[in-house]
Structures are given as C-alpha cells and as structure tokens.
C-alpha cells in the first residue's frame, strides 16, 4: 500500500478544474512547473527520487517525547539502582551538568518483563505490553547535548550549534513525495521551544522539503482538536482566479528563473498549496473514522484524547503517502514547565505522561499492523535525552536531571527486529557501554532503513558537501530484520 497507489488515488478529478475544461496535466503545465516541476520536487539540488538500495520502509513516524523521558524508569531495568539506593555514584559525574545532582535513586515503579520476547517495561505501561514483540529497544543511544535546545537540534538535525536540515527534510529531499497533493513532511502540533522551526526546517535544502506544521508551533503547543494547515481555504478568490494568479507569477518570474533557484522553490510552494486545498481537509478529517478506531486511539477518554488524535492523524497521513510525520508530545498540559522534564515531581509527572500516550501509541501500532502498513512504516519513539540515575539535588518532590550519556529509544515496524534489545548501559544506566548508538549512528540507521546510504546523500552548500551525519555514522545492522 502507499507509494504510487495513493498518489494516483488522491490526485484531483477533472471536475476540480474550471468545470472540467482543464485537466490536471493542463493545469500543472500551465502554471510552469508541470511534471518537470514535480520531478524537480524530488530531484532539486541533487536529491535521489529513487533509493540507493531496496528500502525496508517507505515512511517514518517519529513520536517525539519533548523534555527527556527517564529510561531507567520506563524501559532500562537496573536492579543496582534499588540495591544502592541513596548511595553516591561510584564513579565521577560528567563535568558538564545541567543541574546539581545527588545520590543514586531507585525507580518509584517496578519494571517487569512483557511479551514473548521478555522486554522490560515499567508497570506504568498498561497497553504497550500488547505490542512488546513489535518493539526494537535501543538501550545505548548517546551523545546529545545536556541542554534541551542543543539536544533537540542534535536529535532532529544532527548538529547542536549550526542550523542544519532536519532528518525529515533530508529524507524528503532524498526520496521525494509519494503524494504530490500533500507535503512530503508534516509535523503535528510542534512546540516552538528549544529550536522551534529549525527542528523541522529545510535550512539550506530546497524549501519544499521542510516540514509543514499541522497546528501552529507554540508553547503550549496547539491542541490536536484545533490543528489545521494554515491558509488552506481561500474565500476571496476562485480556483480559476488562483490559476490565473499562478500563470501571472510564472510569467513575472520567467525572466529571472535562471538567476535564482529560490523563485522555482517559491513556485513549488504555491503550487503545492493550491493542490492541498482539496487533499488536505480530507486527510485530516477524523470524523470519517469509525467509533471502534477512535476508541482504539483513546479518543473517548479526555486523558488520551489529545495525543490519540495526533496519532490518528499520523496514520491518516501515512496511508496517504506523506514521507515523514512527526508527532510531538509536549506542553499540551502545563505541568512543571515541560511534559517530560521532571527535575522534580518525577513520580507525578511521568505517571501523567505515560497515561496520556500509552493507549494512543499502542493503538497506532495495532492499527498500522491491521491495515498492512506497519511492514513499510518505521516508528521511532524517544526524547532528546534520558534522565540521570541519580536524584536531582534540592528540596521538594524528587526528580532527575538531563542525561545524554546513555538512554533508550525504540523503533517498530519498517524492517527492524521486533522484541529485540540492542545495546546496553552500565549497571546504573549511566553510560552507554555496549553497541553505543550516537545520534549520527541513529540517523545513519534511519536513512539505511529508508534505502539511503547516508554517506551518499549530500547537498553542496557554500562550497562544501553536507550530509545529515556530518562525517560520522555507523548503521546498527544488528537491529535489521
């Protein structure tokens, strides 16, 4: 499913254009880009349009837990934390810290083995164990920044100091879109903090490959019930008038087109916006989903409704050929500054957070699997870092500090091994010590699953070839099914 099937199925019918007098081909040719422009959409600046080798997945859904979920409390079972609870860490702390740290702290929750594979999960997870055997745990992710801003930029863009293209933009640039009537990259209810638009932007790649927000980036982020593509409706001009406007822009830009690729990129954006007027409203219309499906995602429960709608939107976009979809769990509930950032009130905060996402994520995996989409959709779950095995120093309800030295993310679907544990941290969950997976390694693996050689997907900018993984990155081949 997906691919050309959806691009063809969701193309505009002839009646959409000026009472049937203009076909879709006529329109695209008349506004300048035509099918050559659609090729440019995939090829602009040296993109691939075709993968380097057979891909394991066609699309990505990134479930981003903004703020930093605690790996030792959710997935990374460390009995030594209970055994040495309250004792000092037996080796030096990292030199650069975000906040003052105290002694080792046992998890407030029990972790138990679930599924036939015996993956470890906190007792907080009541639904996710149902799909445990679909999950590939990455227990050795490391080397993000110790601060939110730098860590978010590193996770999304591969660099914490300079504005670089996001991983979604790189994938969209390399492979192009499966559906010419929708963006190739959509970010659902993004936050405006810690990098903001730079976390889903194209930077120096052609603008058409950047993430299009579904919901205004903000703090708190837009509730899913209010998420929409901006300016998707035009009440002032008819479709025919818009077509004439695009023709005029083509003529005005024609004399300068050879001087600036920016004009071509701008025209692509205008044309995509025109085509989205019909396709986008249908794609995000959740009213067409059955009651059973809505319940599967938790839309019948105020606690899970918001994130459930985000996950259901992600599935609808995925089955319509959107190449990269990000779903952000951040700031929909104002609690302790940031959703997962429990410097204090760890027990309360993580209980709330897991309660909001547990059923929707499980529903997403089950729904994708039932529709035959999980096999070629890669799901990536995680935050910008983990949290320390030690308690954060200070008074009040206890919490944990930021921790980039070893933490857990997981994948599902898309050709990765289900029920598999990759890598490990030390006995306290502090350092990644086995099969270390840096962010460049994570990105290299992500691109590999999509059929892209990360060393060959490059873009020349200011006299240098850039890539998502900079000059590093090793594919974690052991996780591949």
C-alpha positions, 0 to 999 in steps of 0.5 A: 500500500502507499507509494504510487497507489495513493498518489494516483488515488488522491490526485484531483478529478477533472471536475476540480478544474474550471468545470472540467475544461482543464485537466490536471496535466493542463493545469500543472503545465500551465502554471510552469512547473508541470511534471518537470516541476514535480520531478524537480520536487524530488530531484532539486539540488541533487536529491535521489527520487529513487533509493540507493538500495531496496528500502525496508520502509517507505515512511517514518513516524517519529513520536517525539517525547519533548523534555527527556523521558527517564529510561531507567524508569520506563524501559532500562531495568537496573536492579543496582539502582534499588540495591544502592539506593541513596548511595553516591555514584561510584564513579565521577559525574560528567563535568558538564551538568545541567543541574546539581545532582545527588545520590543514586535513586531507585525507580518509584515503579517496578519494571517487569518483563512483557511479551514473548520476547521478555522486554522490560517495561515499567508497570506504568505501561498498561497497553504497550505490553500488547505490542512488546514483540513489535518493539526494537529497544535501543538501550545505548543511544548517546551523545546529545547535548545536556541542554534541551535546545542543543539536544533537540537540534542534535536529535532532529538535525544532527548538529547542536550549534549550526542550523542544519536540515532536519532528518525529515527534510533530508529524507524528503529531499532524498526520496521525494513525495509519494503524494504530490497533493500533500507535503512530503513532511508534516509535523503535528502540533510542534512546540516552538521551544528549544529550536522551534522551526529549525527542528523541522526546517529545510535550512539550506535544502530546497524549501519544499522539503521542510516540514509543514506544521499541522497546528501552529508551533507554540508553547503550549503547543496547539491542541490536536482538536484545533490543528489545521494547515494554515491558509488552506481555504481561500474565500476571496478568490476562485480556483480559476482566479488562483490559476490565473494568479499562478500563470501571472507569477510564472510569467513575472518570474520567467525572466529571472528563473535562471538567476535564482533557484529560490523563485522555482522553490517559491513556485513549488510552494504555491503550487503545492498549496493550491493542490492541498486545498482539496487533499488536505481537509480530507486527510485530516478529517477524523470524523470519517473514522469509525467509533471502534478506531477512535476508541482504539486511539483513546479518543473517548477518554479526555486523558488520551484524547489529545495525543490519540488524535495526533496519532490518528492523524499520523496514520491518516497521513501515512496511508496517504503517502506523506514521507515523514510525520512527526508527532510531538508530545509536549506542553499540551498540559502545563505541568512543571514547565515541560511534559517530560522534564521532571527535575522534580515531581518525577513520580507525578509527572511521568505517571501523567505522561505515560497515561496520556500516550500509552493507549494512543501509541499502542493503538497506532501500532495495532492499527498500522499492523491491521491495515498492512502498513506497519511492514513499510512504516518505521516508528521511532519513539524517544526524547532528546535525552534520558534522565540521570540515575541519580536524584536531582539535588534540592528540596521538594518532590524528587526528580532527575536531571538531563542525561545524554550519556546513555538512554533508550529509544525504540523503533517498530515496524519498517524492517527492524527486529521486533522484541529485540534489545540492542545495546546496553548501559552500565549497571546504573544506566549511566553510560552507554557501554555496549553497541553505543548508538550516537545520534549520527549512528541513529540517523545513519540507521534511519536513512539505511532503513529508508534505502539511503546510504547516508554517506551518499546523500549530500547537498553542496552548500557554500562550497562544501558537501553536507550530509545529515551525519556530518562525517560520522555514522555507523548503521546498527545492522544488528537491529535489521530484520 
